[in-house]
Amino acid sequence: MATPRSYISIKDWSESDRPREKLLQQGSRSLTDAELLAILLGSGTVSMSAVELSRNILSDAGQSLQQLGKKTLKELMVHKGIGEAKAITIAAAMELGRRRAMEMPTQVVKITCSQDAFKVLQPIIGELPHEEFWVLLLDNSNKVLEKHQVSKGGITATHVDHRLLFKQAIAAGAVAIIIAHNHPSGTLKPSKPDQDITRKIKTAGDTLDIKVLDHLIVTQENYYSFADNQLL
C-alpha cells in the first residue's frame, strides 16, 4: 500500500502555479527563490513538496542566497530529503551563480573610486571562508585589463609573492594596480601583516613605475580602503 501524502503534490497544483510550467509561461524571473530551488531538487519527500522543502532550506539559510552558497554538503544534507546528489546540485548552482557574478561586464570597468573596485572584487572574494589575495591590473585610464588571484591562504593569513604579482602586471602592460584580499572573519581593521605587505608592494611598484592605487580589505558586505584612509 502506498504511503499517504500529508500535502498536495505539485502535480496536483494548478498549471500556472507549478514551478516548471510557471517558468515556461512567465519566465524565470517570475519564480520565487524557493520555486527555482525546487526545480533544481526535482522532488520533495513523502511528507512535503519540493517547494516546501526548498522553503525549509532557505529558512535555514536566513532567506539569504549568499548564506545558502556558504553551506557545505554536510550542512545541506541535514534536511530530510536532501541526499548527496541533491546537495551537490545545490552547491553546483550556487557556484555557477558566483562565477557569473565574477565575469567582467561587456563594457570595460573603469575604476574611479574604491567603491568601483569593491564592486568588482566582492563577488570574487567577499564570501570565501579562507583568505585570498587578488590584483586588478589597470591601464592608463584606470580601466581594468585583467584580474588575477595572486595567492590563496588559510583562514587567518595568505602569503603574497610580489614578484609574481608584478610579472602579471608587466605582461598585461598595466600601468597601475589595485591589490585586495578578504577577511573571512568580517573585520575591516588592517593587521600589521596587511600594512607590511602593502608597503612592500608599494615600494616594488615605485621601482617598476607601476602605481599601486589602493589595497582593499573585502568582506561580504563592506570594505576598507588603504587609500581612502591615507595608509598608502
C-alpha positions, -999 to +999 in steps of 0.1 A: +000+000+000+014+034-009+022+058+019-005+085+021+007+120+015+001+148+040+004+175+014-008+184-020+016+172-047+029+198-071+014+176-098-020+185-083-014+222-083-029+244-110-007+245-140+001+282-136+014+276-101+038+247-109+074+260-109+084+244-142+052+254-161+054+289-145+089+293-158+079+282-193+049+305-194+062+336-175+100+333-175+125+326-147+122+360-131+086+353-121+096+325-098+105+328-061+138+316-048+121+286-033+104+277-067+137+280-085+154+258-059+125+233-062+132+229-099+168+220-091+157+195-065+131+179-088+112+162-059+104+165-023+097+139+003+067+117+012+056+145+036+064+177+017+067+190-018+099+202-034+088+238-029+081+232+008+115+215+012+131+244-006+114+269+017+128+250+047+163+251+032+161+288+025+147+294+060+177+276+075+199+300+055+181+331+068+163+335+034+197+345+020+212+330-012+246+343+000+243+323+031+230+293+012+260+295-010+282+291+020+266+258+032+287+227+030+273+195+015+271+181+050+251+211+062+227+208+033+222+171+039+208+176+074+175+183+057+154+152+052+150+146+015+184+161+007+209+134-001+243+137-016+231+141-052+207+170-044+233+187-021+258+186-050+232+201-073+226+230-050+263+236-044+269+235-082+241+260-088+255+284-061+290+282-077+276+289-111+259+320-097+292+331-081+311+326-113+285+346-133+289+374-108+327+373-113+325+378-150+335+411-163+307+432-178+307+437-216+319+473-211+354+475-196+352+486-160+368+519-152+379+524-116+371+559-104+369+552-066+373+525-041+336+516-044+341+507-080+370+484-071+348+468-043+320+461-068+345+441-090+361+423-061+333+415-037+317+387-059+351+371-062+364+371-026+337+386-004+321+354+007+350+330+008+357+310+040+395+314+035+418+343+026+427+350-010+449+379-024+439+393-058+451+421-081+433+443-106+456+453-135+447+488-149+456+508-180+464+545-180+427+553-179+422+531-148+402+506-169+405+470-157+427+450-181+428+418-161+422+404-126+442+376-111+444+356-079+479+361-065+477+337-036+453+315-016+458+310+021+442+297+053+416+312+075+440+337+091+466+346+066+478+344+030+513+347+016+519+370-013+547+367-039+550+403-051+573+391-079+545+371-094+521+400-090+543+424-109+552+398-135+515+396-143+512+434-144+541+438-168+528+410-191+495+428-193+510+462-199+494+476-168+505+510-155+487+507-122+473+481-099+448+477-071+455+449-046+429+433-024+423+404+000+394+393+020+389+389+058+366+359+064+362+370+100+343+401+088+367+425+105+378+455+084+407+466+106+440+461+087+465+439+106+502+446+108+510+420+082+484+437+059+502+470+063+536+454+059+527+437+026+511+469+013+544+489+019+564+461+003+542+460-028+541+499-030+579+500-028+583+474-056+557+493-077+576+525-073+608+508-086+590+494-116+570+526-123+537+508-117+513+527-094+497+509-065+464+529-063+448+511-034+446+480-012+412+468-003+402+445+026+369+430+014+342+413+035+307+401+025+291+435+028+318+461+032+354+470+026+383+490+039+404+512+016+440+519+024+440+549+000+408+563+015+424+561+049+457+576+039+476+544+045+491+542+010 
